[in-house]
Amino acid sequence: MEAINPVILIASLIVASTPILLAALGELVCEKAGVLNLGVEGMMIFGAICGFAIAVETESPALGFVFAALGGAALSMIFGVLTQFLLSNQVATGLALTLFGLGFSALVGQGYVGIKAPVTEPLNFGPMSDIPVLGRILFSHDLMVYISIALVAAVWAVLTFTRAGLILRAVGESHDAAHALGYKVVRIRLMAIAFGGALAGLGGAYLSLVRVPQWTEGMTAGAGWIALAIVVFASWRPWRVVLGAYLFGGITVLQLNLQAAGVKVPVELLSMSPYLITILVLVLMSMDKTRAALNAPAALGRSFHASS
């Protein structure tokens, strides 16, 4: 049995966690505005094919990521129009968005199966990359890994210290009170939905351009649902989203390493372990119902119309 290198394991978990981190952060902002969008999986897979197709056609991964964000945001606007203007049920609409995203991405991606994505190069940190242990863990990644962490910091700062963040949280806590104060509730929620869609699209593109890197139908494999679970696990706090994403990424990479090392455990059991651990963590979190209720936005999932 081959030994598992802990340095490579930690560096790999950072890469494995990035798609889920991006999607979960976008959903956190969406839910902070009081909108429950269960279409994360659909937006991720659509972002994956948008980013892959553009990157292949232009040979530019950067353009691929830009169009993945635009594709995810565009798909989220279907959800936005249906739930914010037509007042459809958010849960049912989100589930429908996931099904639509999975089907539409499979249709668009038919011509891209078996094609390799252009290489996304890691950033060059010079001598810092040669630092023992830390160099491999911290300074050997591509730009999107660092952008994901910067986005977490930016979201935390905006929600905590800015007027825009206060307004967003106010809409998520009581849309009627926010409306009474003169804030455009629907407009704010649409912007939050678009932001969530853009980040889900980026997460999907990271899968197809960096993590795999190729297009495969259904390649998100439940990552969007894990992102939704991580928002609850994180108690709607940005930095805890990082912890949750890295925990799931670590379990995923560990089970792959255990398979490669020839551990005598059924492959199916190892493959399902990340999802089992996620369910277990959510069950433990939900046991404290008072704490969960205090952290969740009070208006989460509730429709708003000005005459209410």
PASEBA-1860 file (N, C-alpha, C; in nm, 3 decimals):
! residues 308
1> MEAINPVI> 0.085/-0.120/0.000/0.000/0.000/0.000/0.088/0.125/0.000 ~ 0.059/0.217/-0.090/0.138/0.340/-0.101/0.102/0.436/0.012 ~ 0.205/0.510/0.057/0.182/0.608/0.164/0.117/0.733/0.104 ~ 0.034/0.798/0.183/-0.033/0.921/0.140/0.049/1.041/0.186 ~ 0.085/1.127/0.091/0.165/1.246/0.122/0.072/1.356/0.175 ~ 0.085/1.394/0.303/-0.008/1.493/0.361/0.001/1.630/0.295 ~ 0.119/1.670/0.248/0.134/1.801/0.184/0.055/1.806/0.054 ~ 0.071/1.702/-0.028/-0.003/1.694/-0.154/-0.153/1.681/-0.127
9> LIASLIVA> -0.187/1.610/-0.021/-0.328/1.593/0.017/-0.393/1.728/0.049 ~ -0.324/1.812/0.127/-0.379/1.943/0.165/-0.387/2.035/0.043 ~ -0.282/2.032/-0.041/-0.284/2.115/-0.163/-0.398/2.072/-0.255 ~ -0.423/1.942/-0.262/-0.529/1.890/-0.349/-0.667/1.925/-0.295 ~ -0.682/1.925/-0.162/-0.814/1.954/-0.104/-0.853/2.099/-0.130 ~ -0.754/2.189/-0.137/-0.784/2.329/-0.168/-0.845/2.341/-0.308 ~ -0.785/2.268/-0.403/-0.837/2.267/-0.540/-0.975/2.203/-0.545 ~ -0.992/2.091/-0.476/-1.119/2.019/-0.476/-1.230/2.101/-0.412
17> STPILLAA> -1.195/2.187/-0.318/-1.294/2.264/-0.243/-1.340/2.391/-0.316 ~ -1.259/2.440/-0.408/-1.287/2.570/-0.470/-1.423/2.578/-0.540 ~ -1.464/2.477/-0.621/-1.596/2.488/-0.686/-1.710/2.498/-0.585 ~ -1.703/2.418/-0.479/-1.808/2.418/-0.378/-1.806/2.548/-0.298 ~ -1.687/2.598/-0.271/-1.673/2.724/-0.197/-1.738/2.839/-0.273 ~ -1.711/2.848/-0.403/-1.768/2.954/-0.485/-1.921/2.945/-0.489 ~ -1.972/2.824/-0.514/-2.117/2.806/-0.523/-2.185/2.834/-0.389 ~ -2.125/2.787/-0.280/-2.184/2.807/-0.147/-2.183/2.954/-0.108
25> LGELVCEK> -2.077/3.026/-0.144/-2.069/3.169/-0.111/-2.177/3.247/-0.185 ~ -2.199/3.213/-0.312/-2.305/3.278/-0.388/-2.442/3.251/-0.330 ~ -2.466/3.125/-0.288/-2.594/3.090/-0.228/-2.613/3.159/-0.094 ~ -2.504/3.177/-0.019/-2.512/3.246/0.110/-2.564/3.389/0.091 ~ -2.510/3.461/-0.007/-2.554/3.598/-0.034/-2.701/3.598/-0.075 ~ -2.738/3.501/-0.158/-2.876/3.489/-0.204/-2.970/3.467/-0.085 ~ -2.932/3.377/0.005/-3.016/3.347/0.120/-3.016/3.461/0.221 ~ -2.907/3.535/0.231/-2.904/3.652/0.318/-3.008/3.756/0.275
33> AGVLNLGV> -3.042/3.755/0.146/-3.144/3.846/0.094/-3.284/3.787/0.107 ~ -3.293/3.668/0.167/-3.423/3.607/0.190/-3.472/3.516/0.079 ~ -3.382/3.480/-0.016/-3.421/3.396/-0.130/-3.356/3.259/-0.118 ~ -3.437/3.155/-0.125/-3.386/3.018/-0.121/-3.385/2.962/-0.263 ~ -3.266/2.956/-0.323/-3.253/2.908/-0.460/-3.191/2.768/-0.460 ~ -3.276/2.667/-0.484/-3.228/2.529/-0.488/-3.174/2.489/-0.625 ~ -3.157/2.588/-0.712/-3.108/2.560/-0.847/-2.958/2.568/-0.861 ~ -2.885/2.560/-0.751/-2.738/2.575/-0.756/-2.674/2.470/-0.847
41> EGMMIFGA> -2.720/2.346/-0.835/-2.663/2.239/-0.919/-2.682/2.269/-1.067 ~ -2.800/2.317/-1.104/-2.826/2.350/-1.244/-2.742/2.465/-1.295 ~ -2.723/2.567/-1.210/-2.640/2.682/-1.250/-2.493/2.642/-1.259 ~ -2.449/2.553/-1.170/-2.310/2.506/-1.175/-2.281/2.430/-1.304 ~ -2.370/2.335/-1.339/-2.345/2.254/-1.457/-2.356/2.338/-1.585 ~ -2.443/2.438/-1.583/-2.454/2.527/-1.699/-2.329/2.614/-1.709 ~ -2.279/2.663/-1.595/-2.153/2.737/-1.595/-2.037/2.652/-1.643 ~ -2.041/2.522/-1.609/-1.934/2.431/-1.650/-1.926/2.419/-1.802
49> ICGFAIAV> -2.042/2.404/-1.868/-2.039/2.389/-2.014/-2.013/2.524/-2.082 ~ -2.069/2.634/-2.027/-2.043/2.767/-2.085/-1.893/2.799/-2.081 ~ -1.833/2.779/-1.963/-1.691/2.807/-1.947/-1.606/2.718/-2.035 ~ -1.640/2.590/-2.040/-1.562/2.494/-2.119/-1.570/2.526/-2.268 ~ -1.692/2.550/-2.316/-1.711/2.577/-2.459/-1.636/2.703/-2.503 ~ -1.649/2.810/-2.425/-1.582/2.935/-2.461/-1.430/2.919/-2.452 ~ -1.383/2.850/-2.349/-1.238/2.830/-2.334/-1.181/2.748/-2.449 ~ -1.253/2.648/-2.492/-1.207/2.564/-2.604/-1.207/2.643/-2.735
57> ETESPALG> -1.314/2.718/-2.759/-1.326/2.793/-2.885/-1.227/2.909/-2.894 ~ -1.198/2.973/-2.781/-1.109/3.091/-2.782/-0.968/3.057/-2.733 ~ -0.952/2.935/-2.678/-0.825/2.892/-2.616/-0.784/2.985/-2.503 ~ -0.884/3.041/-2.436/-0.859/3.132/-2.324/-0.942/3.090/-2.203 ~ -0.880/3.025/-2.103/-0.952/2.988/-1.981/-1.013/3.109/-1.910 ~ -0.944/3.224/-1.916/-0.994/3.345/-1.850/-1.129/3.386/-1.908 ~ -1.140/3.385/-2.041/-1.267/3.416/-2.106/-1.373/3.312/-2.070 ~ -1.328/3.187/-2.057/-1.418/3.080/-2.017/-1.481/3.109/-1.882
65> FVFAALGG> -1.401/3.153/-1.787/-1.454/3.185/-1.654/-1.550/3.303/-1.659 ~ -1.518/3.403/-1.739/-1.606/3.521/-1.751/-1.742/3.480/-1.804 ~ -1.743/3.400/-1.911/-1.870/3.360/-1.971/-1.944/3.258/-1.884 ~ -1.871/3.182/-1.804/-1.936/3.090/-1.709/-2.014/3.169/-1.605 ~ -1.953/3.277/-1.555/-2.022/3.363/-1.459/-2.145/3.427/-1.521 ~ -2.130/3.473/-1.646/-2.245/3.534/-1.717/-2.354/3.431/-1.742 ~ -2.315/3.309/-1.778/-2.412/3.203/-1.803/-2.488/3.165/-1.677 ~ -2.415/3.151/-1.566/-2.479/3.120/-1.439/-2.574/3.230/-1.395
73> AALSMIFG> -2.533/3.355/-1.414/-2.618/3.469/-1.377/-2.743/3.475/-1.465 ~ -2.725/3.447/-1.596/-2.839/3.449/-1.688/-2.941/3.342/-1.651 ~ -2.893/3.222/-1.618/-2.983/3.114/-1.579/-3.055/3.148/-1.449 ~ -2.982/3.213/-1.357/-3.044/3.250/-1.229/-3.156/3.352/-1.248 ~ -3.148/3.430/-1.355/-3.252/3.530/-1.380/-3.386/3.467/-1.417 ~ -3.383/3.345/-1.471/-3.509/3.272/-1.495/-3.578/3.250/-1.361 ~ -3.497/3.203/-1.264/-3.547/3.183/-1.128/-3.593/3.316/-1.069 ~ -3.516/3.421/-1.092/-3.547/3.553/-1.037/-3.680/3.606/-1.087
81> VLTQFLLS> -3.702/3.598/-1.217/-3.827/3.648/-1.276/-3.946/3.568/-1.224 ~ -3.932/3.435/-1.221/-4.043/3.350/-1.178/-4.079/3.371/-1.032 ~ -3.978/3.389/-0.947/-4.007/3.399/-0.803/-4.033/3.542/-0.757 ~ -3.970/3.639/-0.818/-3.983/3.776/-0.769/-4.093/3.855/-0.837 ~ -4.122/3.823/-0.964/-4.228/3.894/-1.035/-4.357/3.812/-1.043 ~ -4.342/3.682/-1.070/-4.459/3.596/-1.084/-4.494/3.525/-0.954 ~ -4.409/3.546/-0.851/-4.433/3.495/-0.716/-4.453/3.343/-0.710 ~ -4.377/3.271/-0.794/-4.384/3.124/-0.789/-4.312/3.074/-0.664
89> NQVATGLA> -4.342/2.951/-0.626/-4.280/2.891/-0.508/-4.130/2.875/-0.528 ~ -4.051/2.925/-0.434/-3.906/2.925/-0.450/-3.847/2.785/-0.452 ~ -3.897/2.696/-0.368/-3.844/2.560/-0.362/-3.870/2.486/-0.493 ~ -3.996/2.490/-0.540/-4.031/2.420/-0.664/-3.957/2.479/-0.784 ~ -3.946/2.611/-0.788/-3.878/2.678/-0.900/-3.729/2.645/-0.902 ~ -3.667/2.639/-0.784/-3.526/2.604/-0.775/-3.500/2.462/-0.821 ~ -3.587/2.369/-0.782/-3.573/2.231/-0.827/-3.589/2.221/-0.979 ~ -3.685/2.296/-1.032/-3.705/2.297/-1.177/-3.584/2.355/-1.249
97> LTLFGLGF> -3.521/2.457/-1.190/-3.402/2.518/-1.250/-3.287/2.418/-1.256 ~ -3.273/2.338/-1.152/-3.168/2.235/-1.153/-3.192/2.135/-1.264 ~ -3.315/2.088/-1.278/-3.347/1.992/-1.384/-3.326/2.053/-1.522 ~ -3.366/2.179/-1.538/-3.347/2.248/-1.666/-3.198/2.264/-1.697 ~ -3.120/2.305/-1.596/-2.977/2.325/-1.616/-2.906/2.196/-1.655 ~ -2.941/2.088/-1.590/-2.880/1.958/-1.621/-2.912/1.915/-1.764 ~ -3.039/1.930/-1.804/-3.079/1.890/-1.938/-3.023/1.980/-2.047 ~ -3.030/2.111/-2.024/-2.983/2.207/-2.125/-2.832/2.198/-2.144
105> SALVGQGY> -2.758/2.181/-2.034/-2.611/2.168/-2.044/-2.573/2.041/-2.119 ~ -2.648/1.933/-2.099/-2.621/1.808/-2.172/-2.641/1.828/-2.322 ~ -2.744/1.905/-2.358/-2.772/1.935/-2.499/-2.660/2.020/-2.559 ~ -2.623/2.128/-2.490/-2.519/2.219/-2.541/-2.384/2.149/-2.548 ~ -2.359/2.058/-2.454/-2.226/1.996/-2.445/-2.203/1.875/-2.531 ~ -2.301/1.837/-2.615/-2.285/1.716/-2.697/-2.162/1.719/-2.787 ~ -2.130/1.836/-2.839/-2.016/1.846/-2.930/-1.881/1.862/-2.861 ~ -1.881/1.862/-2.728/-1.755/1.888/-2.656/-1.707/1.769/-2.573
113> VGIKAPVT> -1.776/1.657/-2.585/-1.736/1.537/-2.511/-1.604/1.485/-2.567 ~ -1.511/1.456/-2.477/-1.382/1.399/-2.518/-1.277/1.501/-2.557 ~ -1.310/1.629/-2.552/-1.214/1.735/-2.585/-1.145/1.782/-2.457 ~ -1.015/1.806/-2.466/-0.940/1.856/-2.350/-0.949/2.008/-2.342 ~ -0.964/2.058/-2.221/-0.969/2.204/-2.202/-0.829/2.264/-2.211 ~ -0.817/2.390/-2.255/-0.686/2.456/-2.251/-0.635/2.464/-2.107 ~ -0.506/2.456/-2.091/-0.445/2.447/-1.958/-0.457/2.581/-1.884 ~ -0.502/2.574/-1.760/-0.503/2.691/-1.671/-0.377/2.685/-1.586
121> EPLNFGPM> -0.286/2.775/-1.614/-0.156/2.770/-1.546/-0.164/2.823/-1.403 ~ -0.087/2.762/-1.311/-0.079/2.818/-1.175/-0.003/2.950/-1.176 ~ -0.029/3.034/-1.077/0.042/3.161/-1.067/0.188/3.136/-1.032 ~ 0.273/3.225/-1.080/0.417/3.213/-1.052/0.452/3.302/-0.933 ~ 0.481/3.240/-0.819/0.519/3.314/-0.700/0.671/3.317/-0.679 ~ 0.745/3.270/-0.779/0.891/3.271/-0.770/0.944/3.186/-0.656 ~ 1.038/3.242/-0.578/1.101/3.165/-0.469/1.001/3.118/-0.362 ~ 0.888/3.187/-0.349/0.791/3.149/-0.247/0.735/3.008/-0.272
129> SDIPVLGR> 0.729/2.969/-0.399/0.679/2.836/-0.433/0.773/2.725/-0.387 ~ 0.900/2.763/-0.363/1.000/2.663/-0.323/1.012/2.647/-0.172 ~ 0.935/2.724/-0.096/0.939/2.710/0.050/0.892/2.569/0.087 ~ 0.968/2.498/0.170/0.926/2.362/0.208/0.786/2.362/0.270 ~ 0.706/2.267/0.233/0.570/2.243/0.281/0.475/2.359/0.242 ~ 0.498/2.479/0.295/0.406/2.591/0.271/0.402/2.631/0.124 ~ 0.515/2.621/0.055/0.520/2.656/-0.087/0.424/2.572/-0.168 ~ 0.425/2.441/-0.143/0.336/2.350/-0.217/0.189/2.371/-0.179
137> ILFSHDLM> 0.163/2.399/-0.053/0.026/2.413/-0.005/-0.036/2.548/-0.044 ~ 0.042/2.656/-0.028/-0.015/2.791/-0.043/0.017/2.860/-0.174 ~ 0.128/2.825/-0.238/0.176/2.904/-0.353/0.191/2.821/-0.480 ~ 0.101/2.725/-0.500/0.112/2.640/-0.620/-0.019/2.632/-0.696 ~ -0.107/2.730/-0.673/-0.242/2.720/-0.729/-0.266/2.823/-0.840 ~ -0.377/2.805/-0.910/-0.417/2.899/-1.014/-0.490/3.019/-0.952 ~ -0.516/3.118/-1.034/-0.572/3.245/-0.987/-0.708/3.227/-0.920 ~ -0.792/3.136/-0.969/-0.928/3.122/-0.917/-0.930/3.079/-0.771
145> VYISIALV> -0.832/3.002/-0.727/-0.824/2.962/-0.586/-0.812/3.085/-0.497 ~ -0.726/3.177/-0.537/-0.703/3.298/-0.457/-0.821/3.396/-0.470 ~ -0.884/3.398/-0.589/-1.002/3.482/-0.607/-1.115/3.435/-0.517 ~ -1.129/3.303/-0.502/-1.237/3.249/-0.417/-1.220/3.294/-0.272 ~ -1.096/3.294/-0.222/-1.071/3.339/-0.085/-1.093/3.490/-0.074 ~ -1.050/3.564/-0.177/-1.071/3.710/-0.177/-1.220/3.743/-0.179 ~ -1.298/3.663/-0.251/-1.443/3.685/-0.255/-1.508/3.661/-0.119 ~ -1.459/3.560/-0.047/-1.510/3.534/0.088/-1.484/3.656/0.177
153> AAVWAVLT> -1.362/3.707/0.171/-1.326/3.824/0.251/-1.411/3.945/0.212 ~ -1.433/3.963/0.081/-1.512/4.077/0.033/-1.658/4.066/0.077 ~ -1.716/3.946/0.065/-1.855/3.926/0.106/-1.870/3.950/0.256 ~ -1.776/3.897/0.333/-1.779/3.917/0.479/-1.772/4.065/0.513 ~ -1.681/4.137/0.448/-1.664/4.280/0.476/-1.788/4.359/0.436 ~ -1.845/4.328/0.321/-1.965/4.400/0.275/-2.082/4.375/0.369 ~ -2.104/4.248/0.404/-2.218/4.215/0.492/-2.201/4.273/0.632 ~ -2.076/4.284/0.677/-2.050/4.325/0.815/-2.037/4.475/0.832
161> FTRAGLIL> -1.973/4.542/0.736/-1.933/4.681/0.760/-1.999/4.786/0.670 ~ -2.070/4.744/0.566/-2.119/4.844/0.471/-2.271/4.864/0.479 ~ -2.315/4.977/0.429/-2.458/5.007/0.425/-2.530/4.910/0.331 ~ -2.464/4.877/0.219/-2.523/4.783/0.124/-2.548/4.647/0.190 ~ -2.450/4.603/0.270/-2.465/4.477/0.341/-2.578/4.481/0.443 ~ -2.590/4.595/0.510/-2.697/4.612/0.609/-2.834/4.608/0.541 ~ -2.845/4.672/0.426/-2.972/4.672/0.352/-3.006/4.530/0.306 ~ -2.906/4.459/0.253/-2.927/4.321/0.208/-2.978/4.234/0.322
169> RAVGESHD> -2.914/4.246/0.437/-2.955/4.166/0.553/-3.094/4.207/0.602 ~ -3.125/4.337/0.593/-3.257/4.386/0.634/-3.366/4.326/0.546 ~ -3.339/4.318/0.416/-3.436/4.258/0.323/-3.456/4.110/0.356 ~ -3.348/4.042/0.394/-3.357/3.901/0.429/-3.426/3.876/0.562 ~ -3.422/3.974/0.650/-3.485/3.958/0.781/-3.632/3.996/0.780 ~ -3.664/4.106/0.712/-3.804/4.150/0.704/-3.822/4.234/0.579 ~ -3.870/4.171/0.472/-3.885/4.246/0.347/-3.992/4.355/0.358 ~ -4.092/4.332/0.441/-4.197/4.434/0.459/-4.141/4.560/0.525
177> AAHALGYK> -4.060/4.541/0.628/-3.999/4.656/0.697/-3.903/4.730/0.604 ~ -3.826/4.653/0.526/-3.733/4.715/0.431/-3.808/4.795/0.325 ~ -3.918/4.737/0.278/-4.001/4.807/0.178/-4.059/4.936/0.238 ~ -4.103/4.929/0.363/-4.160/5.046/0.430/-4.057/5.158/0.444 ~ -3.930/5.121/0.454/-3.822/5.220/0.464/-3.782/5.276/0.327 ~ -3.842/5.221/0.221/-3.816/5.274/0.088/-3.717/5.196/0.005 ~ -3.674/5.081/0.052/-3.578/5.002/-0.024/-3.649/4.917/-0.129 ~ -3.586/4.902/-0.244/-3.642/4.825/-0.355/-3.613/4.676/-0.331
185> VVRIRLMA> -3.704/4.609/-0.265/-3.682/4.470/-0.222/-3.657/4.378/-0.342 ~ -3.742/4.386/-0.443/-3.729/4.297/-0.559/-3.597/4.321/-0.631 ~ -3.559/4.447/-0.648/-3.433/4.479/-0.716/-3.313/4.424/-0.638 ~ -3.316/4.441/-0.508/-3.205/4.392/-0.423/-3.197/4.240/-0.431 ~ -3.312/4.174/-0.426/-3.312/4.028/-0.433/-3.266/3.978/-0.569 ~ -3.305/4.047/-0.674/-3.259/4.008/-0.808/-3.107/4.018/-0.820 ~ -3.050/4.123/-0.763/-2.903/4.138/-0.767/-2.836/4.027/-0.687 ~ -2.894/3.991/-0.573/-2.839/3.881/-0.493/-2.850/3.749/-0.567
193> IAFGGALA> -2.961/3.727/-0.636/-2.981/3.604/-0.715/-2.879/3.597/-0.828 ~ -2.857/3.711/-0.897/-2.760/3.715/-1.007/-2.619/3.688/-0.956 ~ -2.585/3.745/-0.840/-2.452/3.722/-0.781/-2.435/3.573/-0.748 ~ -2.539/3.514/-0.690/-2.533/3.372/-0.657/-2.518/3.287/-0.782 ~ -2.590/3.322/-0.888/-2.578/3.248/-1.013/-2.440/3.261/-1.076 ~ -2.383/3.383/-1.070/-2.250/3.405/-1.126/-2.145/3.321/-1.054 ~ -2.152/3.315/-0.922/-2.053/3.237/-0.846/-2.073/3.087/-0.866 ~ -2.201/3.044/-0.880/-2.225/2.902/-0.910/-2.167/2.867/-1.047
201> GLGGAYLS> -2.183/2.959/-1.144/-2.125/2.938/-1.276/-1.974/2.928/-1.272 ~ -1.911/3.016/-1.192/-1.765/3.009/-1.176/-1.723/2.875/-1.115 ~ -1.799/2.829/-1.015/-1.768/2.700/-0.953/-1.776/2.587/-1.053 ~ -1.880/2.590/-1.138/-1.893/2.487/-1.242/-1.779/2.492/-1.342 ~ -1.741/2.613/-1.383/-1.630/2.628/-1.478/-1.499/2.578/-1.419 ~ -1.482/2.596/-1.287/-1.359/2.548/-1.224/-1.351/2.395/-1.234 ~ -1.466/2.331/-1.225/-1.469/2.184/-1.240/-1.425/2.143/-1.380 ~ -1.484/2.207/-1.482/-1.458/2.163/-1.620/-1.326/2.214/-1.677
209> LVRVPQWT> -1.272/2.324/-1.620/-1.148/2.381/-1.675/-1.024/2.347/-1.593 ~ -1.040/2.320/-1.465/-0.923/2.299/-1.379/-0.925/2.162/-1.312 ~ -1.033/2.133/-1.244/-1.038/2.013/-1.162/-1.034/1.886/-1.246 ~ -1.108/1.881/-1.358/-1.115/1.754/-1.432/-1.003/1.733/-1.535 ~ -0.969/1.822/-1.629/-1.042/1.929/-1.695/-1.095/1.881/-1.831 ~ -1.222/1.856/-1.838/-1.292/1.817/-1.959/-1.442/1.829/-1.933 ~ -1.520/1.813/-2.039/-1.664/1.820/-2.022/-1.723/1.679/-2.016 ~ -1.798/1.653/-1.911/-1.871/1.527/-1.897/-2.011/1.559/-1.850
217> EGMTAGAG> -2.109/1.498/-1.911/-2.248/1.521/-1.873/-2.270/1.485/-1.725 ~ -2.332/1.576/-1.652/-2.358/1.552/-1.509/-2.235/1.556/-1.421 ~ -2.131/1.628/-1.465/-2.002/1.623/-1.395/-2.004/1.691/-1.257 ~ -2.104/1.772/-1.229/-2.110/1.834/-1.096/-2.139/1.731/-0.987 ~ -2.208/1.623/-1.022/-2.226/1.506/-0.934/-2.270/1.543/-0.792 ~ -2.365/1.635/-0.783/-2.419/1.670/-0.651/-2.347/1.781/-0.578 ~ -2.248/1.843/-0.643/-2.171/1.951/-0.577/-2.261/2.068/-0.539 ~ -2.362/2.097/-0.621/-2.454/2.206/-0.590/-2.535/2.180/-0.464
225> WIALAIVV> -2.575/2.055/-0.444/-2.651/2.020/-0.324/-2.562/2.028/-0.201 ~ -2.436/1.989/-0.216/-2.341/2.001/-0.105/-2.321/2.148/-0.069 ~ -2.313/2.235/-0.172/-2.298/2.379/-0.147/-2.415/2.433/-0.066 ~ -2.536/2.388/-0.100/-2.655/2.429/-0.024/-2.645/2.385/0.121 ~ -2.598/2.262/0.141/-2.584/2.209/0.277/-2.478/2.286/0.356 ~ -2.372/2.326/0.287/-2.263/2.396/0.355/-2.308/2.533/0.407 ~ -2.399/2.599/0.335/-2.451/2.728/0.382/-2.519/2.711/0.518 ~ -2.595/2.604/0.532/-2.660/2.576/0.661/-2.556/2.539/0.765
233> FASWRPWR> -2.461/2.455/0.726/-2.352/2.415/0.817/-2.276/2.537/0.867 ~ -2.258/2.635/0.777/-2.181/2.756/0.811/-2.263/2.858/0.890 ~ -2.390/2.827/0.919/-2.478/2.920/0.990/-2.484/3.057/0.921 ~ -2.480/3.055/0.788/-2.490/3.177/0.706/-2.378/3.277/0.737 ~ -2.257/3.224/0.765/-2.140/3.309/0.791/-2.031/3.277/0.690 ~ -1.979/3.379/0.619/-1.884/3.356/0.509/-1.762/3.273/0.544 ~ -1.695/3.303/0.655/-1.571/3.231/0.685/-1.597/3.086/0.724 ~ -1.716/3.060/0.778/-1.751/2.921/0.807/-1.780/2.842/0.680
241> VVLGAYLF> -1.819/2.913/0.574/-1.837/2.848/0.444/-1.703/2.789/0.397 ~ -1.595/2.863/0.420/-1.461/2.813/0.384/-1.432/2.684/0.459 ~ -1.459/2.685/0.588/-1.436/2.566/0.670/-1.518/2.447/0.618 ~ -1.647/2.470/0.589/-1.733/2.363/0.540/-1.687/2.311/0.405 ~ -1.651/2.402/0.313/-1.606/2.360/0.180/-1.476/2.281/0.188 ~ -1.384/2.327/0.273/-1.256/2.257/0.286/-1.272/2.122/0.355 ~ -1.369/2.114/0.446/-1.398/1.986/0.510/-1.447/1.885/0.408 ~ -1.544/1.927/0.325/-1.595/1.837/0.223/-1.487/1.803/0.120
249> GGITVLQL> -1.412/1.907/0.076/-1.304/1.883/-0.020/-1.200/1.787/0.035 ~ -1.169/1.801/0.164/-1.071/1.713/0.227/-1.118/1.568/0.229 ~ -1.245/1.548/0.260/-1.299/1.412/0.263/-1.297/1.351/0.122 ~ -1.334/1.434/0.022/-1.335/1.387/-0.117/-1.196/1.343/-0.162 ~ -1.096/1.428/-0.136/-0.959/1.398/-0.177/-0.904/1.278/-0.099 ~ -0.938/1.271/0.028/-0.891/1.160/0.111/-0.943/1.027/0.059 ~ -1.072/1.022/0.023/-1.126/0.895/-0.025/-1.062/0.855/-0.159 ~ -1.029/0.954/-0.244/-0.959/0.923/-0.369/-0.819/0.870/-0.343
257> NLQAAGVK> -0.752/0.932/-0.245/-0.617/0.886/-0.209/-0.620/0.747/-0.147 ~ -0.720/0.720/-0.067/-0.732/0.587/-0.006/-0.756/0.480/-0.113 ~ -0.836/0.515/-0.214/-0.858/0.421/-0.324/-0.727/0.395/-0.398 ~ -0.653/0.506/-0.427/-0.526/0.492/-0.500/-0.423/0.416/-0.418 ~ -0.430/0.430/-0.285/-0.334/0.362/-0.198/-0.368/0.215/-0.178 ~ -0.482/0.173/-0.229/-0.518/0.031/-0.221/-0.574/-0.012/-0.087 ~ -0.637/0.081/-0.015/-0.699/0.045/0.112/-0.811/-0.057/0.087 ~ -0.814/-0.161/0.166/-0.910/-0.271/0.144/-1.047/-0.237/0.202
265> VPVELLSM> -1.108/-0.136/0.142/-1.244/-0.094/0.176/-1.319/-0.085/0.044 ~ -1.444/-0.129/0.037/-1.518/-0.121/-0.089/-1.515/0.019/-0.149 ~ -1.486/0.027/-0.279/-1.477/0.156/-0.348/-1.606/0.235/-0.334 ~ -1.721/0.165/-0.340/-1.850/0.232/-0.331/-1.866/0.303/-0.197 ~ -1.816/0.238/-0.090/-1.825/0.298/0.043/-1.740/0.423/0.053 ~ -1.620/0.418/-0.006/-1.532/0.535/-0.005/-1.594/0.649/-0.088 ~ -1.655/0.615/-0.201/-1.712/0.717/-0.289/-1.831/0.788/-0.224 ~ -1.907/0.714/-0.143/-2.023/0.776/-0.080/-1.988/0.846/0.051
273> SPYLITIL> -1.867/0.828/0.101/-1.829/0.884/0.231/-1.842/1.035/0.241 ~ -1.804/1.116/0.138/-1.820/1.261/0.153/-1.966/1.302/0.176 ~ -2.057/1.235/0.108/-2.199/1.269/0.121/-2.254/1.222/0.256 ~ -2.208/1.107/0.301/-2.250/1.057/0.432/-2.204/1.151/0.544 ~ -2.079/1.197/0.533/-2.024/1.288/0.634/-2.103/1.419/0.634 ~ -2.137/1.468/0.513/-2.215/1.593/0.503/-2.351/1.578/0.570 ~ -2.419/1.467/0.544/-2.549/1.441/0.605/-2.536/1.434/0.757 ~ -2.432/1.365/0.804/-2.409/1.352/0.948/-2.389/1.489/1.013
281> VLVLMSMD> -2.307/1.573/0.951/-2.280/1.707/1.005/-2.409/1.788/1.010 ~ -2.490/1.780/0.904/-2.617/1.855/0.900/-2.714/1.807/1.007 ~ -2.717/1.676/1.029/-2.804/1.620/1.134/-2.762/1.672/1.270 ~ -2.631/1.671/1.294/-2.579/1.721/1.423/-2.609/1.869/1.441 ~ -2.596/1.945/1.331/-2.624/2.089/1.337/-2.772/2.115/1.365 ~ -2.859/2.037/1.300/-3.003/2.062/1.312/-3.060/2.019/1.446 ~ -2.983/1.942/1.522/-3.030/1.899/1.654/-3.052/2.020/1.746 ~ -2.972/2.125/1.724/-2.988/2.248/1.802/-3.078/2.343/1.723
289> KTRAALNA> -3.208/2.320/1.728/-3.303/2.395/1.644/-3.307/2.544/1.677 ~ -3.288/2.578/1.804/-3.292/2.719/1.845/-3.177/2.796/1.780 ~ -3.060/2.737/1.782/-2.941/2.801/1.724/-2.959/2.819/1.573 ~ -3.011/2.714/1.507/-3.031/2.722/1.362/-3.132/2.831/1.327 ~ -3.240/2.839/1.406/-3.343/2.940/1.380/-3.291/3.081/1.400 ~ -3.202/3.099/1.496/-3.148/3.232/1.523/-3.059/3.280/1.410 ~ -2.989/3.188/1.342/-2.894/3.225/1.238/-2.958/3.240/1.101 ~ -3.064/3.168/1.074/-3.128/3.174/0.943/-3.198/3.308/0.924
297> PAALGRSF> -3.188/3.367/0.804/-3.263/3.491/0.776/-3.412/3.468/0.797 ~ -3.479/3.559/0.867/-3.618/3.538/0.906/-3.714/3.528/0.788 ~ -3.684/3.598/0.677/-3.774/3.598/0.560/-3.731/3.499/0.455 ~ -3.642/3.406/0.488/-3.588/3.312/0.391/-3.699/3.227/0.327 ~ -3.707/3.232/0.195/-3.805/3.151/0.122/-3.942/3.214/0.109 ~ -3.963/3.330/0.169/-4.095/3.395/0.165/-4.105/3.491/0.047 ~ -4.216/3.481/-0.025/-4.236/3.571/-0.140/-4.274/3.710/-0.092 ~ -4.237/3.809/-0.173/-4.270/3.948/-0.141/-4.345/4.013/-0.256
305> HASS> -4.449/4.086/-0.226/-4.507/4.177/-0.324/-4.553/4.304/-0.249 ~ -4.542/4.415/-0.318/-4.557/4.545/-0.253/-4.692/4.566/-0.185 ~ -4.793/4.497/-0.229/-4.925/4.516/-0.170/-4.946/4.434/-0.044 ~ -4.843/4.350/-0.007/-4.861/4.265/0.112/-4.850/4.346/0.239
END
